[in-house]
C-alpha cells in the first residue's frame, strides 16, 4: 500500500511540474496541444483528446511533457502564428521553461510548511547521540574511558557530533592494525626514525642486531574528517598501501616496545612501513549534566567497533507560530538544498561511483519504508525533498532538460537570433536518448540494490 502511495506522490510531483509549464503557456497565450505523463518511448497506455488538447499516458513512466505545435511537424497551426511557442519573445519562453521548476519549488515549500503546521515540528538535520551501555565486545580503552549512562556525544576529535554516522566514520578509520598504511604516514615515521637515530644511514640497510629507538605511538595524529566526509557523501579514501606479510610480522613484533633490535636487515623506509601501521586515537568530549567532559583516548578494535550501545534522537525545531513555521521551513529548505547541490557537484566530479547512483525505484522503496516506519510526517517531508530534487535536476544545463532549453534561450538572447533549429534538434535528440539510457542504468542499479538488500 505504501509503495502505491509513493508512486502516486511522485506522479503528483511530475504533474505539478508539467502543470507549471502549462499555466505559464496559457498566461502568455501559447497553444498547448499535448499534456503527457511519462516519456514518449514505447507504447502509449492512454490517449484522449478533449477540445484542442490531447492527454496521454505512456508506458515509460519516468517524466512528463507539455507539447506545443512547434514540436509537431504535422501541426496545422501556421508557422507565423502568435500561438506558437517559438514566435513569443525570449523572456516569455524563458518564463514558460522556468515555470515547471518554480512549481516544484513552491510545492516543496507548501509541503514543508504543511507538515510543520500539522505536527508543530521540523527536523534540524542534526541528531543527539547518547551513551546507553557498554557491550561485551567493548575494547579495554572503552571500558576504562569512564562513560556514564546519559552522556551525550558532543565532540569527536574536535568535530561536533551532529550526525549519527560521525562516530562510525571515525571508528572505521581508527580501527586497530588493519594492515594498511598511507605513504604520508610512512614518510612521517621515516623522518621520526632518522631524528631519533642520527647514527643510521638512510641510504644503507640497517644491520641485524642494531638497536633502534622507535617513535612513540601516542604521537600518532588524530584523524580529522571534513564535514562532507562526515555527511557520508564522499567515502574516505586515503590511497592506502597494504603491508607485506614480512612487514606485518615486524609490525607485530614492535608492539609495546620503545626500542627494537633489528632481527633481519632492513632499510629505514621498510621499518617505517611497519611503524606506520598504528592505532589512531579517538578523543571524545561528552555533555554530562550540562557540562563538557573530555574522556581519555579510546581505540576501536580491528573492525572499527567501539563496543557501546548508543541512543540516537533527532533534534527538532519547535513550530508553535506562523512566524516560526516560515523561519524553520526556510532553514529546512535551505539545508536540504545545500546538501542536494553538494551531492550534484560530487556526481559530476566522479566522487560518487556510478553503481551507487539510484533513482525512481529506490526512491519508491525507501519512501514506502519511511511512511511505514516513521509515519506520514516524514513521508510528506520526503515528498517535499523529491520535489526539490526535481527542480534542481531540471535546472541542469543538459539538452532535453529544462536547463538545456534555458541554455539555448540564453544563447539566443546574447547573440540576438535563435540557435540553428537543426543543431538544437540534433543535440536535443542525442541527449534525450542518452538520458533514457542513463535512466535505465539507474533502474538497473535500483533492482540490483533491491535484490541484494542494499536498500
C-alpha positions in Angstrom: 0.0 0.0 0.0 2.8 2.4 0.9 4.5 1.7 -2.4 1.3 2.7 -4.2 1.2 5.9 -2.1 4.8 6.8 -3.1 4.1 6.1 -6.8 1.1 8.4 -6.6 3.1 11.1 -4.8 5.9 11.0 -7.3 3.4 11.1 -10.2 1.7 14.1 -8.5 5.1 15.9 -8.5 5.7 15.2 -12.1 2.2 16.5 -13.0 2.8 19.6 -10.8 6.0 20.3 -12.8 4.2 20.0 -16.2 1.2 21.9 -14.9 3.6 24.8 -14.2 4.7 24.8 -17.8 1.0 24.6 -18.9 -0.2 27.6 -16.7 2.7 29.8 -17.9 2.0 28.9 -21.5 -1.7 29.8 -21.1 -0.7 33.0 -19.4 1.3 34.0 -22.5 -1.4 32.7 -24.9 0.8 29.9 -26.2 -1.1 27.0 -27.6 -0.7 23.6 -25.9 -1.6 20.6 -27.9 -0.5 17.8 -25.7 -0.2 17.0 -22.0 1.8 13.8 -21.5 2.6 11.8 -18.4 5.6 9.6 -18.9 8.1 9.8 -21.8 7.1 9.1 -25.4 9.2 5.9 -25.6 7.4 2.6 -26.2 3.7 2.1 -26.1 1.1 4.7 -25.2 -1.3 3.3 -22.5 -3.9 6.1 -22.7 -4.8 8.7 -25.2 -7.8 11.0 -25.2 -8.5 14.4 -26.9 -10.5 17.0 -25.1 -11.1 20.0 -27.2 -7.8 21.1 -28.8 -5.7 19.2 -26.2 -4.6 15.6 -26.2 -3.9 13.9 -22.9 -1.6 10.9 -23.0 -0.1 8.3 -20.5 3.0 6.4 -21.7 4.3 3.1 -20.5 7.7 4.7 -19.7 6.5 6.5 -16.5 9.7 8.4 -15.9 8.7 12.0 -16.5 6.2 14.1 -18.4 5.9 16.8 -21.0 3.8 19.6 -22.4 3.6 19.6 -26.2 3.4 22.7 -28.4 2.6 23.0 -32.1 6.3 23.7 -32.6 7.0 20.1 -31.6 4.7 18.6 -34.2 5.9 18.7 -37.8 2.3 17.9 -39.0 0.7 20.7 -37.0 -2.0 22.7 -38.8 -1.0 25.8 -36.9 0.6 28.4 -39.2 4.3 28.8 -38.8 3.9 32.6 -38.2 1.0 32.1 -35.7 1.4 34.1 -32.4 0.1 30.9 -30.6 3.4 29.1 -31.4 6.0 28.9 -28.6 8.8 29.9 -31.0 7.1 33.1 -32.0 7.0 34.5 -28.5 9.6 36.9 -27.0 12.6 35.2 -25.4 11.7 36.3 -21.9 8.2 34.8 -22.2 9.7 31.5 -23.5 12.2 31.5 -20.6 9.3 32.1 -18.1 7.5 29.1 -19.5 10.6 26.9 -19.1 11.3 28.1 -15.6 7.6 27.7 -14.5 7.9 23.9 -14.1 10.9 24.3 -11.8 9.2 27.1 -9.9 6.1 24.9 -9.5 8.3 22.2 -7.8 9.9 24.8 -5.5 6.6 26.1 -4.5 5.2 22.6 -3.9 8.2 21.8 -1.7 7.8 24.9 0.4 4.0 24.3 0.8 4.5 20.7 1.8 7.2 21.6 4.4 5.0 24.3 5.9 2.0 22.0 5.9 3.9 19.3 7.8 5.3 21.9 10.2 1.8 23.3 10.7 0.2 19.9 11.4 2.9 18.3 13.6 4.3 21.5 15.1 7.9 20.5 14.4 10.6 20.2 11.7 13.9 18.3 11.6 17.0 20.4 12.2 19.2 17.9 10.2 21.1 17.2 13.4 21.0 14.3 15.9 21.8 13.8 19.5 23.8 10.6 20.2 24.0 9.4 23.8 25.7 6.6 25.6 23.4 3.9 26.9 25.6 0.9 28.0 28.9 -0.8 27.4 28.7 -4.1 25.4 30.7 -7.2 26.0 32.6 -6.5 22.7 34.0 -3.2 24.0 37.7 -2.7 23.9 39.7 -2.2 27.1 40.2 1.5 26.3 36.4 2.0 26.0 35.7 0.1 29.3 38.2 2.4 31.1 37.1 5.6 29.4 34.5 6.5 32.1 31.4 6.6 30.1 28.2 7.2 32.1 24.6 6.5 31.1 23.0 9.6 29.5 26.4 11.0 28.3 25.7 13.0 25.1 28.4 12.8 22.5 29.4 16.4 22.0 32.7 16.3 20.0 34.9 13.7 18.5 38.5 14.8 17.7 37.3 18.4 17.7 34.3 17.8 15.3 30.8 18.4 16.7 28.7 15.3 16.7 25.5 16.3 14.9 25.0 13.2 12.7 24.6 9.5 13.8 27.3 8.3 11.3 30.1 10.6 12.7 31.1 8.0 15.3 31.1 5.1 12.9 33.2 7.0 10.3 35.9 7.9 12.9 35.9 4.4 14.4 36.2 2.8 11.0 39.2 4.9 10.1 40.8 4.3 13.6 40.4 0.6 13.6 43.4 -1.2 15.1 46.1 -2.6 12.9 44.3 -3.3 9.7 47.5 -3.9 7.7 47.3 -0.7 5.6 49.3 2.5 5.7 49.4 5.6 3.7 52.6 6.9 2.1 52.2 10.1 4.1 52.3 8.0 7.3 55.4 6.1 6.1 57.2 9.4 5.3 56.3 10.8 8.7 57.6 7.8 10.6 60.7 7.5 8.5 61.6 11.2 9.4 61.0 10.4 13.1 63.2 7.3 13.0 66.0 9.3 11.4 65.7 12.0 14.0 65.7 9.6 16.9 68.5 7.5 15.4 71.0 10.0 13.8 73.6 7.2 13.6 71.6 5.4 10.9 72.4 6.0 7.3 69.0 6.2 5.5 70.7 5.1 2.2 72.0 1.9 3.8 70.4 -1.3 5.1 70.1 -1.4 8.9 72.3 -4.3 10.0 70.9 -7.2 12.1 71.3 -6.7 15.8 71.2 -2.9 15.5 69.2 -1.3 18.3 66.7 1.3 17.0 64.7 3.9 19.1 61.1 3.8 18.0 58.7 6.7 17.6 56.1 7.0 20.3 52.8 5.6 19.0 50.9 8.1 21.1 52.3 10.8 18.9 50.2 9.5 16.1 48.0 12.3 14.8 44.2 12.1 15.3 42.0 11.5 12.3 40.0 14.5 11.3 37.2 14.3 8.7 35.7 17.1 6.7 32.1 17.9 7.0 31.4 16.4 3.6 33.1 13.1 4.5 31.1 13.0 7.7 27.9 13.5 5.7 28.8 10.3 4.0 28.6 11.7 0.6 32.2 11.1 -0.1 33.7 7.9 1.1 37.1 8.3 2.8 39.9 7.1 0.6 43.4 7.6 1.8 45.1 5.7 -1.1 46.5 3.3 1.4 49.2 0.7 0.7 48.9 -2.9 2.0 51.7 -4.1 4.2 53.6 -7.3 3.1 53.5 -10.3 5.3 57.1 -9.6 6.3 56.2 -6.0 7.3 53.2 -7.3 9.2 55.5 -9.7 11.1 57.8 -6.8 12.0 54.9 -4.7 13.0 53.5 -7.3 15.4 57.0 -7.7 16.9 57.1 -4.0 17.6 54.1 -3.8 19.8 54.7 -2.2 23.2 58.4 -1.7 22.5 60.3 1.6 22.9 63.4 0.2 21.3 63.8 -2.6 18.8 66.7 -4.9 18.0 66.7 -5.4 14.2 66.2 -9.2 13.6 66.5 -9.1 9.8 68.4 -6.5 7.7 66.0 -3.8 6.6 66.0 -0.1 5.4 64.7 2.8 7.3 61.7 3.0 5.0 60.9 -0.7 5.5 60.9 -0.2 9.2 58.8 3.0 8.8 56.2 0.9 7.0 55.8 -1.4 10.0 55.8 1.5 12.5 53.3 3.5 10.5 50.5 0.9 10.9 49.4 2.0 14.4 46.3 2.9 16.2 44.8 6.3 15.8 43.3 7.8 18.9 39.6 8.8 19.1 39.1 11.6 21.6 35.6 12.2 22.7 34.0 15.0 24.6 30.6 14.4 26.2 27.9 16.5 27.7 27.3 15.3 31.3 24.7 17.2 33.4 25.1 20.2 31.1 29.0 20.3 31.4 31.6 19.2 28.9 33.8 16.3 29.9 36.7 15.2 27.9 37.3 11.4 28.1 40.6 9.5 27.8 41.5 8.5 24.3 39.8 5.3 23.1 40.8 2.8 20.4 38.3 0.6 18.5 39.0 -3.0 17.6 40.4 -4.2 14.3 36.9 -4.0 12.7 36.3 -0.4 13.9 33.9 -1.5 16.7 33.8 0.6 19.9 31.5 -1.7 21.8 28.8 0.5 23.2 25.1 0.8 22.8 24.0 4.2 21.6 20.8 6.1 21.6 20.0 8.5 18.7 17.4 11.2 18.9 16.7 13.6 16.0 16.7 17.2 17.1 13.6 19.1 16.0 12.7 22.8 15.6 9.6 23.6 17.7 7.0 25.2 15.5 4.3 27.0 17.5 3.5 30.0 15.4 3.2 31.2 11.8 6.5 33.1 12.2 8.3 30.0 13.4 6.8 28.0 10.6 8.2 30.4 8.0 11.5 30.7 9.7 12.2 27.0 10.2 10.7 25.9 6.9 13.2 28.3 5.3 16.0 26.7 7.3 14.9 23.2 6.4 14.6 24.0 2.6 18.0 25.8 2.7 19.9 23.0 4.5 18.5 20.3 2.2 19.1 22.4 -0.9 22.8 22.8 0.1 23.0 19.1 0.6 21.5 18.4 -2.8 23.8 20.9 -4.6 26.8 19.3 -2.9 25.6 15.9 -4.0 25.2 17.0 -7.6 28.7 18.5 -7.6 30.1 15.2 -6.3 28.2 13.4 -9.0 29.8 15.4 -11.8 33.3 15.2 -10.2 33.1 11.5 -10.2 33.4 11.2 -6.4 30.1 9.3 -6.3 30.6 5.9 -8.1 28.1 5.1 -10.8 27.0 1.9 -9.0 25.9 4.0 -6.0 23.5 6.1 -8.1 19.9 5.4 -7.6 16.6 6.6 -9.0 12.8 6.2 -9.1 12.7 2.5 -7.9 15.0 3.1 -4.9 13.1 6.3 -4.0 9.8 4.5 -4.1 11.1 1.7 -1.9 12.8 4.0 0.6 9.8 6.3 0.6 7.4 3.5 1.3 9.6 2.3 4.2 9.8 5.8 5.6 6.0 6.1 5.6 5.6 2.6 7.2 8.1 3.1 10.0 8.2 6.9 10.5 4.7 7.9 9.5 3.2 10.4 7.2 5.1 13.4 8.8 8.3 12.1 7.3 6.5 10.9 4.2 5.3 14.5 3.4 8.8 15.9 4.1 10.3 13.3 1.8 7.9 14.3 -0.9 9.0 17.9 -0.5 12.6 16.8 -0.8 11.8 14.9 -4.0 10.1 18.0 -5.4 13.2 20.0 -4.6 15.3 17.3 -6.4 13.2 17.5 -9.5 13.6 21.3 -9.5 17.4 21.2 -9.2 17.8 18.3 -11.7 15.7 20.1 -14.3 17.8 23.2 -14.0 20.9 21.4 -15.1 22.1 22.8 -18.4 21.6 19.5 -20.2 19.7 19.4 -23.5 16.4 17.5 -23.1 16.0 19.0 -19.6 14.5 22.4 -18.8 18.0 23.8 -18.0 19.1 22.8 -21.5 16.2 24.6 -23.2 17.0 27.6 -20.9 20.6 27.5 -22.0 19.7 27.7 -25.7 17.3 30.7 -24.9 20.1 32.5 -23.1 22.4 32.0 -26.1 19.6 33.3 -28.3 19.3 36.4 -26.1 23.0 37.0 -26.2 23.6 36.6 -30.0 20.3 38.2 -30.9 18.9 35.3 -33.0 17.8 31.7 -32.4 20.3 28.9 -32.5 20.1 26.9 -35.7 17.0 24.8 -35.5 18.6 21.6 -36.9 21.6 21.9 -34.5 19.3 22.3 -31.5 17.1 19.4 -32.7 20.1 17.0 -33.2 21.7 17.9 -29.9 18.4 17.6 -28.0 17.7 14.2 -29.6 21.1 12.9 -28.7 20.9 14.0 -25.1 17.3 12.7 -24.9 18.3 9.2 -25.8 21.4 9.4 -23.6 19.1 10.4 -20.8 16.9 7.4 -21.4 19.9 5.1 -21.4 21.1 6.7 -18.1 17.6 6.3 -16.6 17.5 2.6 -17.4 21.0 2.2 -16.0 19.9 3.8 -12.8 16.8 1.5 -12.7 19.2 -1.5 -13.1 21.2 -0.2 -10.1 18.0 0.1 -8.1 16.9 -3.5 -9.0 20.4 -4.9 -8.1 20.3 -3.0 -4.8 16.8 -4.4 -4.0 17.9 -7.9 -4.8 21.0 -7.6 -2.6 19.0 -5.9 0.2 21.1 -2.7 0.0 18.0 -0.5 0.1 
